[in-house]
């Protein structure tokens, strides 16, 4: 996604400057061609040599500007993306006002590249009316703001002023290079296994890892969607909304809450077909159950049927192990559940539970498209494009 992309990493005077070293390293590992520019404020915390050790290019600053060597605001403004991380309040306000009093500001204003701004400062400075107004102005003119996080700041105050997590910043960088085909669309994705209690220590569940759902959530985020991921798997450091569930009833409750304004629902969660008919308090004792014990199961709720009144597009996932009946089973699901598409997954050794690969047949009323074995990330990107074609 970032291979060969030219990115200018801009570092401002902030105590979180040290995180820009890792940002630089991570961007390069993802294949990006990264240049670095330091503000005069950043030079109070660090120097050019530290970044030169991680970079293939000379570092641009007021101390290194050299037209003969190509270290100029014109050359460094020619880039595919500008990422300001961390971005100081001073830079936010000067950039919004068009102040162009040094090579640092000249470079920012000379560039027509997309702009990503990750602020990091004392929360009172970020909440000042001038900063708020200028951030809003920059956003209205195309800049993408990566929201700071609430934390204990270097000054000892607690507030929303910490630099966003590096993973979150990288998500936004990747998003900048993707077609925003789902911009202003809400996409709801479910993933992972349901766990249905028998007693306080035992449950009925399955081996779903939730990896496919996570890959889908990532891919739809990159495509510009407002993503909500409902998952039974603990998920951290993502830029979209995550809500966790355990049982199918909990999942249904979350779905009814989230589906109200959803454009597309993707049911990737592995839901138990049966649950225990009786719920036992405490822990069942083996010495009381005896050598042989039968657990009576009852059919679980049909979640998709419960959601039939919601008029969003719906895509279901179907897992089969018998290839001879798989397609017919998926087409039957498509019709009976009133779905727009079914992603059929025939389990094999190459795409077994927990695998990082998958192979999907994307089935609609009119056609079947086979997505050959590939990484789940690659499969997810193809599903995003196919979902965009649903009418």
C-alpha positions as CSV (number, residue, x, y, z in Angstrom):
1,X,0.0,0.0,0.0
2,X,2.8,2.4,0.8
3,X,5.5,0.9,-1.4
4,X,7.4,3.7,-3.2
5,X,5.1,6.5,-1.9
6,X,6.9,9.7,-1.1
7,X,6.1,10.9,2.4
8,X,7.4,14.0,4.1
9,X,7.5,13.4,7.9
10,X,7.3,16.8,9.6
11,X,8.4,17.0,13.3
12,X,7.5,20.0,15.5
13,X,8.6,21.1,18.9
14,X,6.8,18.7,21.2
15,X,8.0,16.5,24.1
16,X,6.6,13.5,22.1
17,X,9.2,14.2,19.3
18,X,10.9,10.9,20.2
19,X,7.9,8.9,18.8
20,X,8.6,10.3,15.3
21,X,11.7,8.1,15.2
22,X,9.5,5.0,15.4
23,X,7.0,6.5,12.9
24,X,9.9,7.0,10.5
25,X,11.1,3.5,11.0
26,X,7.7,1.9,10.6
27,X,6.9,3.9,7.4
28,X,10.2,2.8,5.8
29,X,9.5,-0.9,6.7
30,X,6.1,-0.5,4.9
31,X,8.0,0.5,1.8
32,X,7.5,4.3,1.9
33,X,10.2,6.7,0.6
34,X,10.4,9.1,3.6
35,X,12.0,12.5,3.9
36,X,12.1,14.4,7.2
37,X,11.8,18.1,8.1
38,X,12.4,19.5,11.5
39,X,11.0,22.8,12.9
40,X,13.1,25.2,14.9
41,X,11.1,24.0,17.9
42,X,12.0,20.4,17.3
43,X,15.7,21.3,17.1
44,X,15.4,22.3,20.8
45,X,14.7,18.6,21.6
46,X,16.8,16.8,18.9
47,X,19.1,17.3,16.0
48,X,19.3,16.2,12.4
49,X,21.8,13.3,12.9
50,X,19.4,11.2,14.8
51,X,17.0,11.1,11.9
52,X,19.7,10.8,9.3
53,X,20.6,7.4,10.9
54,X,17.1,6.2,10.0
55,X,16.6,8.0,6.7
56,X,17.9,7.7,3.2
57,X,17.7,11.5,2.6
58,X,19.2,14.6,4.1
59,X,17.1,16.2,6.9
60,X,15.7,19.6,6.0
61,X,15.8,22.3,8.7
62,X,16.7,26.0,9.1
63,X,20.3,24.8,9.8
64,X,20.6,22.5,6.8
65,X,18.8,24.4,4.0
66,X,21.1,24.2,0.9
67,X,19.7,24.8,-2.6
68,X,22.8,23.3,-4.2
69,X,22.2,20.0,-2.4
70,X,18.5,20.0,-3.1
71,X,17.6,20.8,0.6
72,X,15.0,23.5,-0.2
73,X,11.3,24.1,0.5
74,X,10.5,23.6,-3.2
75,X,12.1,20.2,-3.5
76,X,10.7,18.9,-0.2
77,X,7.3,20.2,-1.0
78,X,7.1,17.8,-3.9
79,X,5.7,14.7,-2.1
80,X,2.7,12.4,-2.1
81,X,1.8,13.1,1.5
82,X,2.8,15.4,4.4
83,X,2.5,13.9,7.9
84,X,3.0,16.4,10.7
85,X,3.6,14.2,13.8
86,X,3.8,15.6,16.4
87,X,2.2,18.9,15.3
88,X,2.6,21.8,17.7
89,X,0.0,24.5,18.4
90,X,2.4,27.0,16.9
91,X,2.5,25.2,13.6
92,X,-1.3,24.7,13.6
93,X,-2.0,28.4,14.0
94,X,0.8,29.6,11.7
95,X,-0.3,27.2,8.9
96,X,-3.9,28.2,9.1
97,X,-2.9,31.9,8.9
98,X,-0.5,31.3,6.0
99,X,2.5,32.6,7.9
100,X,5.6,31.8,5.8
101,X,8.5,33.1,7.8
102,X,11.0,30.2,7.6
103,X,11.9,27.2,5.4
104,X,9.7,25.0,7.6
105,X,6.5,27.0,6.9
106,X,7.6,27.7,3.4
107,X,7.7,24.0,2.6
108,X,4.3,23.3,4.1
109,X,2.7,26.1,2.2
110,X,4.5,25.3,-1.1
111,X,3.1,21.8,-1.1
112,X,-0.1,20.6,-2.8
113,X,0.1,17.2,-1.1
114,X,-2.6,15.8,1.2
115,X,-2.0,16.8,4.7
116,X,-2.2,14.7,7.9
117,X,-1.9,16.5,11.2
118,X,-1.4,14.7,14.5
119,X,-1.4,17.3,17.3
120,X,0.5,16.9,20.5
121,X,0.5,19.7,23.1
122,X,-0.9,20.8,26.5
123,X,-4.7,20.3,26.3
124,X,-5.4,23.9,27.3
125,X,-3.4,25.1,24.3
126,X,-5.2,22.7,22.0
127,X,-8.6,23.8,23.5
128,X,-7.9,27.5,23.1
129,X,-10.5,29.1,20.8
130,X,-7.8,30.2,18.3
131,X,-6.4,26.6,18.0
132,X,-9.9,25.1,17.7
133,X,-10.9,27.6,15.1
134,X,-7.7,27.0,13.1
135,X,-8.0,23.2,13.3
136,X,-11.5,23.4,12.0
137,X,-10.4,25.7,9.2
138,X,-7.6,23.3,8.2
139,X,-10.0,20.4,8.2
140,X,-12.5,22.3,6.0
141,X,-9.7,22.8,3.5
142,X,-8.8,19.1,3.2
143,X,-6.4,18.5,6.1
144,X,-7.0,15.3,8.0
145,X,-6.8,15.7,11.8
146,X,-5.6,12.6,13.8
147,X,-7.2,13.2,17.2
148,X,-4.9,13.4,20.2
149,X,-5.5,11.1,23.1
150,X,-6.4,11.7,26.8
151,X,-3.4,11.0,29.0
152,X,-1.2,12.4,31.8
153,X,0.8,15.0,29.9
154,X,4.5,15.9,30.4
155,X,3.5,18.9,32.4
156,X,1.6,16.7,34.8
157,X,-1.9,17.7,33.6
158,X,-4.4,15.1,32.5
159,X,-6.1,16.0,29.3
160,X,-6.6,15.4,25.6
161,X,-3.2,16.4,24.3
162,X,-1.1,13.2,23.8
163,X,0.1,12.2,20.4
164,X,-2.2,9.5,18.9
165,X,-0.9,5.9,19.0
166,X,1.6,5.1,16.3
167,X,-0.6,2.4,15.0
168,X,-3.5,4.8,14.6
169,X,-1.3,7.3,12.8
170,X,-0.2,4.5,10.4
171,X,-3.8,3.6,9.8
172,X,-4.5,7.1,8.7
173,X,-1.4,7.2,6.5
174,X,-2.5,4.1,4.7
175,X,-6.1,5.5,4.3
176,X,-4.7,8.5,2.6
177,X,-3.5,6.4,-0.3
178,X,-6.7,4.5,-0.8
179,X,-9.8,5.3,-2.9
180,X,-12.5,6.6,-0.5
181,X,-15.3,4.6,-2.1
182,X,-17.1,4.2,1.2
183,X,-16.7,7.8,2.4
184,X,-19.6,8.9,4.6
185,X,-20.9,5.4,4.6
186,X,-21.3,3.4,7.9
187,X,-20.2,-0.2,7.8
188,X,-20.9,-2.6,10.6
189,X,-18.9,-5.8,10.9
190,X,-19.2,-8.7,13.3
191,X,-16.4,-11.1,14.0
192,X,-15.1,-13.8,16.3
193,X,-16.9,-16.7,18.1
194,X,-20.0,-16.5,20.3
195,X,-19.7,-18.2,23.7
196,X,-22.9,-19.6,25.2
197,X,-22.7,-20.4,28.9
198,X,-23.6,-23.8,30.3
199,X,-22.6,-23.0,33.8
200,X,-20.3,-20.4,35.4
201,X,-17.2,-22.2,34.1
202,X,-18.3,-24.0,30.9
203,X,-19.6,-22.9,27.6
204,X,-20.4,-23.8,24.0
205,X,-18.2,-22.0,21.5
206,X,-16.1,-22.5,18.3
207,X,-12.6,-21.9,16.9
208,X,-13.2,-18.7,15.0
209,X,-10.2,-16.3,15.4
210,X,-11.9,-13.1,14.3
211,X,-9.0,-12.4,11.9
212,X,-11.2,-12.1,8.8
213,X,-13.5,-9.6,10.5
214,X,-10.5,-7.5,11.7
215,X,-9.1,-7.5,8.1
216,X,-12.5,-6.4,6.8
217,X,-12.7,-3.6,9.4
218,X,-9.3,-2.4,8.4
219,X,-10.0,-2.5,4.7
220,X,-13.3,-0.6,5.0
221,X,-11.6,2.0,7.1
222,X,-9.0,2.5,4.4
223,X,-11.8,2.9,1.9
224,X,-13.2,5.8,3.9
225,X,-16.0,4.1,5.8
226,X,-17.2,4.9,9.3
227,X,-16.5,1.5,10.7
228,X,-17.9,-0.2,13.8
229,X,-16.5,-3.7,14.6
230,X,-18.5,-5.9,17.0
231,X,-16.2,-8.7,18.0
232,X,-15.6,-11.2,20.7
233,X,-11.8,-10.8,20.3
234,X,-10.0,-8.1,22.3
235,X,-8.9,-5.5,19.7
236,X,-6.6,-2.5,20.5
237,X,-4.9,0.3,18.7
238,X,-7.4,0.7,15.9
239,X,-8.9,4.0,14.7
240,X,-12.5,2.8,14.4
241,X,-15.2,1.9,16.9
242,X,-14.9,-1.5,18.6
243,X,-17.5,-3.1,20.8
244,X,-17.1,-6.5,22.4
245,X,-19.7,-9.2,23.0
246,X,-19.6,-12.7,24.5
247,X,-22.9,-14.4,23.7
248,X,-25.2,-14.3,20.7
249,X,-27.8,-12.4,22.7
250,X,-25.2,-9.8,23.6
251,X,-24.3,-9.5,19.9
252,X,-27.9,-9.1,18.9
253,X,-28.4,-6.3,21.4
254,X,-25.4,-4.5,20.0
255,X,-26.5,-5.0,16.4
256,X,-30.0,-3.6,17.1
257,X,-28.3,-0.5,18.6
258,X,-25.8,-0.1,15.8
259,X,-27.9,-1.0,12.7
260,X,-30.2,2.0,12.9
261,X,-28.1,4.1,10.6
262,X,-25.9,1.5,9.0
263,X,-25.4,1.3,5.2
264,X,-23.8,-2.1,5.1
265,X,-23.8,-5.0,7.6
266,X,-21.2,-7.8,7.2
267,X,-22.0,-10.8,9.4
268,X,-18.6,-12.5,9.8
269,X,-19.1,-13.7,13.4
270,X,-19.3,-17.4,14.0
271,X,-22.6,-17.8,15.9
272,X,-23.4,-21.0,17.8
273,X,-26.2,-23.0,16.1
274,X,-27.3,-24.4,19.4
275,X,-27.2,-23.4,23.1
276,X,-27.9,-25.2,26.3
277,X,-31.6,-25.4,27.0
278,X,-31.0,-25.0,30.7
279,X,-28.6,-22.6,32.4
280,X,-27.0,-23.9,35.5
281,X,-26.0,-21.8,38.5
282,X,-22.5,-22.1,39.9
283,X,-20.3,-25.0,38.7
284,X,-21.6,-28.4,37.8
285,X,-20.0,-31.1,40.0
286,X,-18.7,-34.2,38.2
287,X,-19.5,-36.4,41.2
288,X,-23.1,-35.3,41.1
289,X,-23.4,-35.7,37.3
290,X,-22.2,-39.2,37.3
291,X,-20.1,-41.1,34.7
292,X,-22.5,-40.3,31.9
293,X,-24.3,-37.0,31.5
294,X,-26.4,-35.6,28.7
295,X,-26.7,-31.9,27.9
296,X,-29.9,-30.9,26.2
297,X,-29.4,-28.3,23.5
298,X,-31.9,-26.0,21.8
299,X,-31.6,-24.1,18.5
300,X,-30.1,-20.7,18.9
301,X,-31.8,-17.4,17.8
302,X,-31.5,-16.5,14.1
303,X,-29.7,-13.2,14.3
304,X,-30.1,-12.3,10.6
305,X,-33.8,-13.0,10.8
306,X,-34.1,-10.7,13.8
307,X,-32.5,-7.9,11.7
308,X,-34.8,-8.3,8.7
309,X,-36.5,-4.9,9.4
310,X,-33.2,-3.0,9.0
311,X,-33.0,-2.0,5.4
312,X,-29.2,-1.8,5.0
313,X,-27.2,-4.0,2.6
314,X,-26.3,-7.3,4.2
315,X,-23.5,-9.7,3.5
316,X,-23.3,-13.1,5.3
317,X,-20.5,-15.5,5.8
318,X,-21.0,-19.2,5.3
319,X,-18.5,-21.8,6.5
320,X,-18.6,-25.3,5.0
321,X,-16.3,-28.3,5.1
322,X,-17.9,-30.4,2.3
323,X,-17.1,-28.8,-1.1
324,X,-19.9,-30.9,-2.8
325,X,-22.7,-29.1,-1.0
326,X,-21.0,-25.7,-0.2
327,X,-22.2,-23.6,-3.1
328,X,-25.8,-24.8,-2.9
329,X,-25.8,-24.3,0.8
330,X,-24.6,-20.7,0.4
331,X,-27.1,-19.9,-2.3
332,X,-29.9,-21.3,-0.1
333,X,-28.6,-18.9,2.7
334,X,-28.6,-16.0,0.3
335,X,-32.3,-16.5,-0.6
336,X,-33.6,-17.5,2.8
337,X,-31.9,-14.8,4.8
338,X,-32.6,-12.0,2.2
339,X,-29.0,-11.2,1.8
340,X,-27.3,-9.2,-0.9
341,X,-24.3,-11.5,-1.0
342,X,-22.7,-14.5,0.8
343,X,-19.0,-15.0,1.3
344,X,-18.5,-18.8,1.1
345,X,-15.5,-20.2,3.0
346,X,-14.7,-23.8,2.4
347,X,-12.4,-24.9,5.2
348,X,-9.2,-26.5,4.0
349,X,-5.7,-27.0,5.5
350,X,-4.5,-23.7,3.9
351,X,-7.3,-21.6,5.4
352,X,-8.0,-23.5,8.6
353,X,-9.2,-21.7,11.8
354,X,-6.6,-19.1,12.9
355,X,-4.9,-19.0,9.5
356,X,-3.7,-15.7,8.0
357,X,-5.0,-16.8,4.6
358,X,-8.4,-17.3,3.2
359,X,-10.2,-18.3,0.0
360,X,-13.7,-17.0,-0.6
361,X,-16.5,-17.3,-3.1
362,X,-18.5,-14.1,-3.3
363,X,-22.0,-15.2,-4.2
364,X,-24.8,-12.9,-5.3
365,X,-28.1,-13.6,-7.0
366,X,-26.5,-13.0,-10.4
367,X,-23.0,-14.4,-10.2
368,X,-20.3,-16.2,-8.2
369,X,-16.8,-14.6,-8.0
370,X,-14.0,-16.8,-6.7
371,X,-11.3,-15.0,-4.7
372,X,-8.3,-17.3,-4.8
373,X,-6.2,-18.2,-1.7
374,X,-4.5,-15.0,-0.5
375,X,-3.8,-13.1,2.8
376,X,-6.9,-12.2,4.6
377,X,-6.0,-8.5,4.1
378,X,-5.9,-9.0,0.3
379,X,-9.2,-10.9,0.4
380,X,-10.8,-8.2,2.5
381,X,-9.7,-5.5,0.0
382,X,-11.4,-7.4,-2.8
383,X,-14.6,-7.8,-0.7
384,X,-14.6,-4.1,-0.2
385,X,-14.5,-3.5,-3.9
386,X,-17.2,-6.1,-4.6
387,X,-19.4,-4.7,-1.9
388,X,-19.2,-1.3,-3.5
389,X,-20.8,-2.9,-6.7
390,X,-23.8,-4.2,-4.9
391,X,-27.0,-2.6,-6.1
